[in-house]
Structures are given as C-alpha cells and as structure tokens.
C-alpha cells in the first residue's frame, strides 16, 4: 500500500492552511518564509503550532454556541 502522508485530499486546502500558518506565526512573533523553515527553533515551531490549535479550538467553540 502506498503512503498517503504527503497526498493532499483537498488540494485547495493547501493554500488556506499556509495562510493560516503565516497568520498564526505572525501573531506569536515568529517570522516564517515561504518554503523551508528548518532554521526555526523547536520553541518557535511549537508556538506556531500551538497558536494554530488554539485558534481552531476557539473557532469550534464559537460555532457550537
């Protein structure tokens, strides 16, 4: 069975997720560039991911109210 980890199920979602990631990074003061960001520290990368999760949870909570 072929690996599907890199396959986009909804190709249009890629641009939206990239935009969301850039917005979240900006909110926590992390400077991202398009493409490879391997020069980020673990703390920086974690703060971006954490901000994304926080925003997704807030959005979900707002929708169920």
C-alpha positions in Angstrom: 0.0 0.0 0.0 1.4 3.4 -1.0 1.9 6.1 1.7 -0.6 8.9 1.6 1.0 11.2 4.1 2.1 13.7 1.5 -1.0 13.4 -0.6 -3.5 16.3 -0.4 -7.0 15.1 -0.2 -8.3 18.6 -0.9 -5.7 20.4 -3.0 -7.4 23.8 -2.4 -6.8 23.4 1.3 -3.1 23.8 1.0 -3.1 27.5 0.3 -5.6 28.1 3.1 -3.5 26.2 5.6 -0.4 28.0 4.5 -2.2 31.4 5.0 -3.5 30.2 8.4 0.1 29.1 9.4 1.5 32.5 8.4 -1.2 34.4 10.3 -0.6 32.3 13.4 3.2 32.7 13.2 2.8 36.5 12.9 0.5 36.5 16.0 3.2 34.9 18.1 6.1 36.9 16.7 7.7 34.2 14.6 8.9 35.2 11.1 8.1 32.5 8.6 9.1 32.5 4.9 7.6 30.6 2.1 9.1 27.1 1.7 11.6 25.6 4.0 11.7 26.9 7.6 14.2 24.5 9.1 16.1 27.3 10.8 13.3 27.7 13.4 13.9 26.6 16.9 11.7 23.9 18.4 10.2 26.6 20.7 9.3 28.8 17.7 7.8 25.9 15.7 5.9 24.8 18.7 4.5 28.2 19.4 3.2 28.4 15.8 1.5 25.0 16.0 0.1 25.8 19.5 -1.4 29.1 18.2 -3.0 27.2 15.3 -4.6 24.7 17.6 -5.7 27.4 20.0 -7.4 29.3 17.1 -9.0 26.1 15.8 -10.5 25.3 19.2 -11.8 28.9 19.7 -13.4 28.7 16.2 -15.1 25.4 17.1 -16.3 26.7 20.4 -17.7 29.8 18.8 -19.6 27.6 16.2 -21.2 25.4 18.8 -22.6 28.2 20.9 
